[in-house]
Amino acid sequence: MQRRFPLRDNIVLFFALFTIFSGCAVNRKVPPPSAEELKGINTSSNEMNRADDIAPSEDNSGLDNAQPLPPERDTNITEEALSAKELSIEDGVPIEDKKPLNLDDIYFEFDRSDLSISARKRLEEIAGWMESEQSVKLRIEGHADERGTSEYNLALGDRRANAVKKYLTALGIDGGRLKAISYGEEMPADLVQTESGWAKNRRVHFEQK
């Protein structure tokens, strides 16, 4: 004869079985990861860190063909200073380094007042210099050696000085910038009474006014 369990007994049995299986699931322990698994985890973590440290690179493909930047202008130099620097150079030579024209004496033959070829070339150089230096004025001094009378030598020195002045005015120099004067034999350049000494005294001397 088959035994039948009442409904109450079936419910008790169901809860008993549920409790047993639930306890087994809770008390089940998860085994720790092996050494190989730990190594793989660390390797993946390092690769991710290195990837994070690398910044995205910019496109530098055009840098090789880029034109160099012009040098920066010195801000300490003002516009006025630059202009003064440019004006201080003429013909490639700084103005302060330019030398004034050497006004050498012009010499004459004995008892003559006409200009030699070398004297004319020298006067052309002086005229060119005076054209570029409009503020310059010259005193033209005529001299003679001691031979002859004082009156004659004074007149000879005057003819020599005026011959130079006339030639300079013919070259375009304003006569108002030139003054001719004669000293005759009174101011010799050489006191030696020889032909070489006398030749040095037959001259026109220039003084810048």
C-alpha positions as CSV (number, residue, x, y, z in Angstrom):
1,M,0.0,0.0,0.0
2,Q,1.5,3.3,-1.1
3,R,2.1,6.0,1.5
4,R,1.0,9.4,0.7
5,F,2.6,12.5,2.2
6,P,0.4,15.3,3.2
7,L,1.0,18.8,1.6
8,R,2.7,20.0,4.8
9,D,5.3,17.4,4.6
10,N,6.1,18.3,0.9
11,I,6.6,22.0,1.8
12,V,9.0,21.1,4.7
13,L,11.0,18.9,2.4
14,F,11.3,21.6,-0.3
15,F,12.6,24.2,2.2
16,A,15.1,21.6,3.6
17,L,16.6,20.8,0.2
18,F,16.7,24.6,-0.7
19,T,18.6,25.4,2.4
20,I,21.2,22.6,1.8
21,F,22.0,23.7,-1.7
22,S,22.2,27.4,-0.8
23,G,24.7,26.7,1.9
24,C,26.9,24.8,-0.4
25,A,26.9,27.7,-2.9
26,V,27.7,30.3,-0.2
27,N,30.5,28.3,1.4
28,R,32.2,27.6,-2.0
29,K,35.6,29.3,-2.1
30,V,37.1,30.8,-5.4
31,P,40.6,29.5,-6.0
32,P,43.3,32.2,-6.2
33,P,44.8,33.0,-9.7
34,S,47.9,31.1,-10.8
35,A,51.3,32.7,-11.4
36,E,50.8,32.6,-15.2
37,E,47.5,34.4,-14.8
38,L,49.1,37.1,-12.6
39,K,51.9,37.6,-15.1
40,G,49.5,38.1,-17.9
41,I,47.5,40.6,-15.9
42,N,50.6,42.6,-15.0
43,T,51.8,42.6,-18.6
44,S,48.5,43.9,-19.9
45,S,48.5,46.6,-17.2
46,N,52.0,47.8,-18.1
47,E,51.1,48.0,-21.8
48,M,48.1,50.1,-21.0
49,N,50.2,52.5,-18.8
50,R,52.8,52.9,-21.6
51,A,50.1,53.7,-24.1
52,D,48.7,56.3,-21.8
53,D,52.1,58.0,-21.4
54,I,52.6,58.5,-25.1
55,A,51.2,61.8,-26.2
56,P,49.6,62.1,-29.6
57,S,52.3,63.4,-32.0
58,E,51.7,66.4,-34.2
59,D,52.1,66.4,-38.0
60,N,55.7,67.7,-38.5
61,S,55.9,66.8,-42.2
62,G,56.1,70.4,-43.3
63,L,58.8,71.5,-40.9
64,D,61.7,70.4,-43.2
65,N,60.5,72.8,-45.9
66,A,59.6,75.7,-43.5
67,Q,61.4,78.9,-44.2
68,P,63.7,80.2,-41.3
69,L,62.3,83.0,-39.2
70,P,63.9,86.4,-39.7
71,P,66.1,87.6,-36.8
72,E,64.3,89.5,-34.2
73,R,64.9,93.3,-34.4
74,D,66.8,94.8,-31.5
75,T,64.1,96.7,-29.6
76,N,66.8,98.7,-27.8
77,I,67.6,100.6,-31.1
78,T,65.2,103.4,-31.6
79,E,64.1,104.6,-35.0
80,E,66.1,107.8,-34.4
81,A,69.2,105.8,-33.7
82,L,68.8,103.7,-36.8
83,S,68.4,106.8,-38.9
84,A,71.5,108.4,-37.4
85,K,73.4,105.2,-38.0
86,E,72.4,105.2,-41.7
87,L,73.3,108.9,-42.1
88,S,76.7,108.4,-40.5
89,I,77.9,106.3,-43.5
90,E,78.6,107.8,-46.8
91,D,80.1,105.8,-49.8
92,G,80.7,102.9,-47.5
93,V,83.0,104.9,-45.2
94,P,81.9,106.2,-41.8
95,I,81.8,110.0,-41.9
96,E,83.9,110.3,-38.8
97,D,86.6,108.2,-40.4
98,K,86.8,110.5,-43.5
99,K,89.9,112.6,-43.6
100,P,89.8,116.3,-44.7
101,L,91.5,117.1,-48.0
102,N,95.2,117.7,-47.6
103,L,95.7,121.2,-48.9
104,D,99.2,120.9,-50.2
105,D,101.1,123.9,-51.6
106,I,101.3,124.6,-55.3
107,Y,104.7,125.5,-56.6
108,F,105.9,127.8,-59.4
109,E,108.8,128.3,-61.7
110,F,111.3,131.2,-61.0
111,D,109.6,134.5,-61.6
112,R,106.5,132.9,-63.0
113,S,102.8,133.0,-62.0
114,D,101.3,130.7,-64.6
115,L,99.9,127.3,-63.4
116,S,101.7,124.1,-64.3
117,I,99.8,120.9,-65.4
118,S,100.3,119.3,-61.9
119,A,99.1,122.6,-60.3
120,R,95.9,122.6,-62.4
121,K,95.2,118.9,-61.5
122,R,95.6,119.7,-57.8
123,L,93.3,122.7,-58.1
124,E,90.6,120.5,-59.7
125,E,90.8,118.2,-56.7
126,I,90.4,121.1,-54.4
127,A,87.4,122.4,-56.4
128,G,85.7,119.0,-56.2
129,W,86.2,119.0,-52.5
130,M,84.8,122.5,-52.1
131,E,81.8,121.5,-54.1
132,S,81.0,118.7,-51.6
133,E,81.8,121.0,-48.6
134,Q,79.8,124.1,-49.3
135,S,80.7,125.6,-45.9
136,V,84.4,125.7,-46.6
137,K,86.2,128.9,-47.4
138,L,89.9,129.2,-48.4
139,R,92.5,131.9,-47.9
140,I,95.0,131.7,-50.8
141,E,98.4,132.9,-49.8
142,G,101.0,133.9,-52.5
143,H,104.7,133.6,-51.7
144,A,108.1,134.2,-53.5
145,D,111.7,133.5,-52.8
146,E,114.1,136.2,-51.5
147,R,115.6,137.1,-54.8
148,G,114.5,140.4,-56.1
149,T,113.1,143.4,-54.2
150,S,110.5,143.1,-51.6
151,E,108.0,145.2,-53.7
152,Y,108.5,143.0,-56.7
153,N,108.2,139.8,-54.7
154,L,105.0,141.1,-53.0
155,A,103.5,141.8,-56.5
156,L,104.7,138.4,-57.7
157,G,103.0,136.6,-54.8
158,D,99.8,138.5,-55.5
159,R,99.8,137.4,-59.2
160,R,100.3,133.8,-58.1
161,A,97.5,133.9,-55.5
162,N,95.1,135.5,-58.0
163,A,96.0,133.0,-60.7
164,V,94.9,130.2,-58.3
165,K,91.7,132.0,-57.3
166,K,90.8,132.7,-61.0
167,Y,91.2,129.0,-61.9
168,L,89.1,127.9,-59.0
169,T,86.3,130.3,-59.9
170,A,86.5,129.0,-63.5
171,L,85.9,125.5,-62.1
172,G,82.6,126.8,-60.5
173,I,83.7,127.8,-57.0
174,D,82.1,131.0,-55.7
175,G,84.7,133.8,-55.5
176,G,83.2,134.9,-52.2
177,R,84.6,131.7,-50.6
178,L,88.1,132.6,-51.8
179,K,90.4,135.3,-50.5
180,A,93.8,136.0,-52.2
181,I,96.6,137.6,-50.3
182,S,100.3,138.0,-50.9
183,Y,103.2,137.7,-48.4
184,G,106.0,138.1,-50.9
185,E,109.3,136.9,-49.4
186,E,108.2,137.6,-45.8
187,M,107.2,134.0,-44.8
188,P,109.7,131.6,-46.4
189,A,109.0,127.8,-46.0
190,D,112.8,127.1,-46.2
191,L,115.6,129.4,-45.0
192,V,118.3,127.6,-46.9
193,Q,119.6,129.9,-49.6
194,T,120.0,127.3,-52.3
195,E,118.0,126.4,-55.4
196,S,116.1,123.7,-53.6
197,G,115.3,126.0,-50.7
198,W,114.1,128.8,-53.1
199,A,112.0,126.3,-55.0
200,K,110.1,125.6,-51.8
201,N,109.4,129.3,-51.3
202,R,107.9,129.9,-54.7
203,R,104.4,128.7,-53.8
204,V,100.8,129.3,-53.0
205,H,99.7,128.1,-49.6
206,F,96.1,127.4,-48.5
207,E,94.4,128.0,-45.2
208,Q,90.9,126.9,-44.5
209,K,88.7,129.7,-43.1
